[in-house]
């Protein structure tokens, strides 16, 4: 009996052999199991079909298919229009960014309203130091709260306990981890410098340009574009896009121009820092560069030529903004002196030549 019962539970066709003294009990029992198995199978099939349908509907109306929709073919890539004439992408956003020229027209950062400062941190450009200034050195009625032994701070709006006015690594943290696009790949520990630079898929090359550019205009990371002509056009589009996005930023700063960056930030957003930014004339990269050969240095410059062009543009743009704000500032002498010498009186005789700044 036990043997026949096991056959019924494991082999559907065995129900025909459930005869004898116990057949009256075994056959209905097997049929119940078969019906249950069929029901569960049908339920699983319906569930899978439903999931596939819902997934298709969601992806067809979202960014799931973005790489295919936005990828440029080689013919499109060759005859790409000027960036200024590029049609906008069909992306609906309720977030309104405020560029520098709109701020100059009268819009100011409203910390008690709905405005939010979003800090785009390009790694290894002094952003960590600037981020600490934002949460620890701002002269505010209600400064950011930075508990000890915590890596994040709470920058609440005045008279609120749940609305933040700052979005940065120090207020929200790294949701995907530190340098997520780097740590998700292979481990480069122990790799020689030449091997690192010769990797054609190295995301360190022109990193600043790539982080600021709209990569969908240049086919994202599509590796099918191989000719020199197409690569040059792709680089041009990326660089122009990065320049335009930089110009749209309400504020940006340069590591080598700490004082000017601080002044432009304060006059643009109407916020002040309690402490001056410190200018260091050497960084950790200075020592690393001293160990490279002239050929290796030239190789680095060539691989990052887009970043060099973007930096030259950034220098010019920051200087233009500084000159504009200085011209509009009736108290420029006092405000500038406070930035470079926060503890000195405005009546000090030794004052820098502002025309040379």
WOJOTA-V304063 format. One record per run of one state. SS is the DSSP state (a for helix, b for strand, c for the rest). FROM is the first residue (numbers start at 1). TO is the last residue. If there is no record, write none. Layout:
ss=(SS,SS)
from=(FROM,FROM)
to=(TO,TO)
//
This chain:
ss=(c,a,c,a,c,a,c,a,c,a,c,a,c,a,c,b,c,a,c,b,c,b,c,b,c,b,c,b,c,b,c,a,c,a,c,a,c,a,c,a,c,a,c,a,c,b,c,a,c,a,c,a,c,a,c,a,c)
from=(1,2,11,12,18,23,61,63,71,74,79,83,86,100,105,117,119,127,137,138,139,145,146,154,155,156,157,164,165,166,168,169,173,180,184,193,199,207,213,215,219,228,249,258,270,273,274,284,291,294,304,305,329,332,341,354,357)
to=(1,10,11,17,22,60,62,70,73,78,82,85,99,104,116,118,126,136,137,138,144,145,153,154,155,156,163,164,165,167,168,172,179,183,192,198,206,212,214,218,227,248,257,269,272,273,283,290,293,303,304,328,331,340,353,356,357)
//
